[in-house]
Amino acid sequence: MNFHELITKRRSRRKFSNQEIEPEKIELLANAALMSPTGKQKNHWDFILVQNKSTLLQLAECKTHGSKLIAGAKLAVVVIGDPTISDTWIEDCAIASIYLQLQAEDLGLGSCWVQVHKREHNATYSSESYIRELLQIPEEKNILSIIAIGYPVDEKNPFDKHNLLLERIHIERF
Ligand SMILES: Cc1cc2nc3c(=O)[nH]c(=O)nc-3n(C[C@H](O)[C@H](O)[C@H](O)COP(=O)(O)O)c2cc1C
């Protein structure tokens, strides 16, 4: 599969089988995250790899909507950045997140981005505070996302090039 085929095939997967992810694949995923570029090469990110079932179930409750899928994942990667070190922490963590998703796809795994930054756990508590407390993340660090990963069981169509939003491509001027 070349890169174009990979990005054509990648879709968000939210249902996962019971098959465990092989340790070699987890190592490749971790390496992919660590090879993602950061502004001024600050490398301020941290990644928490969660496989413990009860922690996955707790992470699945981090938001009111859109996080339940973590409960069925075999791995959740919590993507953390440090705004005290870099003003591009969001961009850096977003790049690391998509690296994880593309590496997962290349390994025959499925993944879904679960947004954490600026999301709420409930009326009084942010998703970030909830996860910070659960995983003992230092106060100065921020959490951008959780990438849920596993062997997918849901069927998803690849992108169809005939349906791409070609009108969003502008030549020479807007
Ligand atoms: C920044 C960002 C935040 C997202 N947050 C969530 C989320 O919290 N929960 C979820 O189920 N999907 C989330 N997604 C997945 C999107 O819903 C999905 O990528 C989009 O619908 C396009 O579908 P595709 O990934 O299959 O191409 C997020 C994706 C991105 C890029």
The ligand as an SDF file (V2000), in Angstrom:
LIG
                    3D

 31 33  0  0  0  0  0  0  0  0999 V2000
   -9.8650   17.3320   15.5610 C   0  0  0  0  0  0  0  0  0  0  0  0
  -10.7510   16.1060   15.5180 C   0  0  0  0  0  0  0  0  0  0  0  0
  -11.5560   15.8060   16.5990 C   0  0  0  0  0  0  0  0  0  0  0  0
  -12.3580   14.6630   16.5860 C   0  0  0  0  0  0  0  0  0  0  0  0
  -13.0710   14.3250   17.7010 N   0  0  0  0  0  0  0  0  0  0  0  0
  -13.8050   13.1970   17.6980 C   0  0  0  0  0  0  0  0  0  0  0  0
  -14.4660   12.7660   18.8920 C   0  0  0  0  0  0  0  0  0  0  0  0
  -14.3500   13.3780   19.9520 O   0  0  0  0  0  0  0  0  0  0  0  0
  -15.2010   11.6210   18.8320 N   0  0  0  0  0  0  0  0  0  0  0  0
  -15.3250   10.8950   17.6760 C   0  0  0  0  0  0  0  0  0  0  0  0
  -16.0280    9.8750   17.6890 O   0  0  0  0  0  0  0  0  0  0  0  0
  -14.7020   11.2690   16.5290 N   0  0  0  0  0  0  0  0  0  0  0  0
  -13.9330   12.3890   16.5300 C   0  0  0  0  0  0  0  0  0  0  0  0
  -13.2310   12.7470   15.4000 N   0  0  0  0  0  0  0  0  0  0  0  0
  -13.3620   11.9530   14.1770 C   0  0  0  0  0  0  0  0  0  0  0  0
  -14.1700   12.7330   13.1170 C   0  0  0  0  0  0  0  0  0  0  0  0
  -15.5370   12.6930   13.4620 O   0  0  0  0  0  0  0  0  0  0  0  0
  -13.9090   12.1050   11.7550 C   0  0  0  0  0  0  0  0  0  0  0  0
  -12.5350   12.1830   11.4540 O   0  0  0  0  0  0  0  0  0  0  0  0
  -14.7060   12.8010   10.6560 C   0  0  0  0  0  0  0  0  0  0  0  0
  -16.0870   12.5750   10.8290 O   0  0  0  0  0  0  0  0  0  0  0  0
  -14.3060   12.3330    9.2670 C   0  0  0  0  0  0  0  0  0  0  0  0
  -14.4940   10.9270    9.1640 O   0  0  0  0  0  0  0  0  0  0  0  0
  -13.2730    9.9710    8.7490 P   0  0  0  0  0  0  0  0  0  0  0  0
  -12.2290   10.0920    9.8030 O   0  0  0  0  0  0  0  0  0  0  0  0
  -13.8930    8.6040    8.6690 O   0  0  0  0  0  0  0  0  0  0  0  0
  -12.7500   10.4520    7.4190 O   0  0  0  0  0  0  0  0  0  0  0  0
  -12.4110   13.8510   15.4140 C   0  0  0  0  0  0  0  0  0  0  0  0
  -11.5720   14.1660   14.3400 C   0  0  0  0  0  0  0  0  0  0  0  0
  -10.7510   15.2570   14.3860 C   0  0  0  0  0  0  0  0  0  0  0  0
   -9.8370   15.5350   13.2160 C   0  0  0  0  0  0  0  0  0  0  0  0
  1  2  1  0
  2  3  1  0
  2 30  2  0
  3  4  2  0
  4  5  1  0
  4 28  1  0
  5  6  2  0
  6  7  1  0
  6 13  1  0
  7  8  2  0
  7  9  1  0
  9 10  1  0
 10 11  2  0
 10 12  1  0
 12 13  2  0
 13 14  1  0
 14 15  1  0
 14 28  1  0
 15 16  1  0
 16 17  1  0
 16 18  1  0
 18 19  1  0
 18 20  1  0
 20 21  1  0
 20 22  1  0
 22 23  1  0
 23 24  1  0
 24 25  2  0
 24 26  1  0
 24 27  1  0
 28 29  2  0
 29 30  1  0
 30 31  1  0
M  END
$$$$
